[in-house]
């Protein structure tokens, strides 16, 4: 099983990366967390005839603007989009005239997309399980815990939690995970603030340590703060002092799980 970062920026795209999207190549399907404009790389990596499931953490544009790119795709298998209650209504506005091509047009072009709303807690979806819970953010935002078997039938746990400040559900969703993918919007010198809930590398590393994860992957680097890869590496080094097995992800970074 492989994790591929399609985009790692928060807020807007820069020379350091596109906005957030993470692809997980599993034995039976492609699973994508968030649909920032990094989603344009999806067809570069999703080359097998497997269905695509996209999970939206929330509706901020740096997590959904990639849905505007969907007419680019010509997947033979169906694409499903999952999100919190209200996803159908929100996407009926966002993925529609006059903002972008509606799903009725995509259907005629051969891309079959359906939208599904998750319940808080456990969601059994075909051969895998998604546990969803609200995080702390400016607007309603959900974190996800993916439980799925690899080709050897060994269960793997991947936690995806962004955007958020430190919170109880971040720890619960990440407990004993093989990988925690979380955000690092703030610089090491930035203090956490309840009025704009995000995390710095210290907070992300402390969460990984408390949850007992095996590996921490930092993403969602605020574009106006992390203006170079050098700053990302500094965040990685800061986090590693607390949680050694930390990697600051970059666009198209790949990891076998």
N, C-alpha and C positions, 0 to 999 in steps of 0.2 A: 504494500500500500504506500502511496506517495502523496506528500503534501507539496503543492506548488503555489507560490505567492504570485498572483496575477497583478496585484497592486498593493502598495504598502503605505501610501500617503493618506493622511487625514486632511479634510477640508478641500484641497484642490491639488491638481497635478502640477509637478515641476520637473526640472531635469533630474531630480532624485527619485521620482517615481510617479506612477498613476495612483488614483484613489482606490481604496481597499476592496480587495476581492481575493478569496483563497479557494483554490481547487484541491479537492481530495479525490484521487483516482483509486477507487475501490474495486473489488473483484467484479461486481455486477453493475455498477453505475458510477457516474461522476457526481460528486456532491460539492456544491459551491456555497461558501458562506459570504454573503454580501455581494452587491453588484455595483461597485464603483466603476469608473471608466477603465480600470484594469481588466474588466470583463472582455475587452476587445481581444485579449490574447486567448480566450477560451478555446476557440477552434484550432489554435496552434497545438494545444495539448490534448484536447478531447477528440482524438482521431479514430477511436474505435466506435462501433455501432452499439453504444450503451446509452441508456436514458440519462438525462441531466436533471438533478434536483437542486434548486437554488433556495437558500434560507436567508431571509432578510432580517437583520437584527432590529432595524428601525427605518424610518422613512427620510432621514436627512439625505440631501442630494449626493453627498460623497459616498453614500452606501447604495444608492438606487439609480444614479445617472447612467450607469451601464445598460440599463434596460432600454435606453434609447438606441443602443447598438444592436439590439436583437435582430433587426432585418438583415444584418450581415451574415447570420448563421443559417446553415442549411442542414441541421442534424436530421437524420432519418428517424430517430426515436423521439419520443415525446419529451417535452420539458415541463417540469412542474415547479411552481414557485410557492414557497411556504412562508408564513409570517404570523405575527400576532393578530388577535381579533381586530378587524378594521382593514386588513390588508386588501381584501377584494374591493372595498369602496375606494380606498386610496389609490390603488393601481388603475381603477376605472377612470380616474381623473388624470393621473400622471402619465400612463401609457395610453394616450388617446389624443385625438385632435383637440386643440391646435398645437400641442407640445411635441408629439411624435406620432409615428404610425401606430394605429390601434391594433389590438390582437386580431380583429377580424381581417385586417390586411395581411398580417403575418400568417394566418391560417391559409389564405389563398396562395401565399408564397411557399407553403409547405412546412412551416414551422408551427407545430401543434403545442400550444402553451395552455396549461390549466393552473388556476390559483387556489390555494388551500389555506385555511386558517387553523393554526395550532391551538391546543389548549395548554394552559400553564401546567407544568408537571410532565408526566411521561406520555410520549406519543409513539406508538408502534407504527412504523412505516415499512411495509414489505419486510425485507430481511434485516433491518436495522432499527435502532431506537434513538429517538431524540428526546432529551429532557430539556425543557425550556423554563426559564424563570426571569422575572424582571430584574434589571440592573438599576443603577442610579445614574440618571442622565437628565439633560435639560428637557427632553421629550421622552415618552415611553420607549424603552429599549429593552430587548430581551437578549440574554445570553443562552448559549446552547451547549449541551453535552451530547456528543455523538458516541454511541456504543455500537460497534460493528465488528464482524469477524473478518480476518484476513484470509488469504488463500489456504493457509494451514489450519483454519478454523479456530485460531486463537483470537480471543476478544481484545480489541483495541479501543481505547478511550481517548477521544480528542475533545478538548474543551475550547470553545470559541466565545470570548467575552470582550466585546468592545461595542460601543463607547461606555465607559463607566468610571466612577470613582471606586475606592475600596468599599466593599460591602459583603454582607453575609452570603448572598447568593453566588457571588464570584467564587467564594471558597467551596460552597456546596457543589456547584457545577464542575469544579476542577478537582475534587477530591480523588487522589491517587490516579490521576490521568496520565496517560503516556505522554501527552503533549498538551500544554496550555498555550493557546494563541491569545494574546491580550494586547492592550494598547499601551503606547508610550507617547502620549501627546505632549507631555510636559518635559522640559529639560531637567537634568539632575539638580539644577539650582532653583527650579521653580517650586514653590510651595503649593500644596493641595488646597483647593478652595471649594467649599460647598456650593457656591453660587454658579460654578462651572465645572461639574464633576468630570474629571479626567485623572490620569495617573502619570507620575514620573517613574523613572527606572527603579527607584527605591521601593515604591509602592507595589509595582508589578512583581519585583523579586520577592518581597515579603509575602505577597499572596501566594506565589508559587511554593515558597518554603512552607507556609502554613498548610497549604492544601496537599503537600506531599507529592507533587507531580514529578515526573521523570525529566522533562525538558520544558524550558520556557522559551517561547518564540515571541519577540517583540515586533509589533506592527503598528499601523495607524499613527505614524509620526507626523505631528502637526507641521504642515508645509511651511508656515511662516517662521517656525522656530528651528526645525531641522533642515537647514538650507544646504547641507553637504553630507556626504557619507561619513566624513570624519566625525561629525557630531553624533551620528548614529553609533559609531564605534565607541565613542566616549560614553554613551548611554549603556551600551553593552558591557563595557568594563565596569561601570558603576554598579550595574545589576549583578554582575558576576561576583562582586565582593560579598554579596548577600546570598545569592543562589548561583553556584558555579556553572551549572549547565544551562546557560542562557545564550541565545543567539539573537542578534538584531537582524531581522529579515530585510531583504531587498527584493525588488521586482525580479521575478523569475528564479528566485532562490528555491531550491528543491530539497526535500528531506524525506528519506525512506523511514517508515514507521513499522 
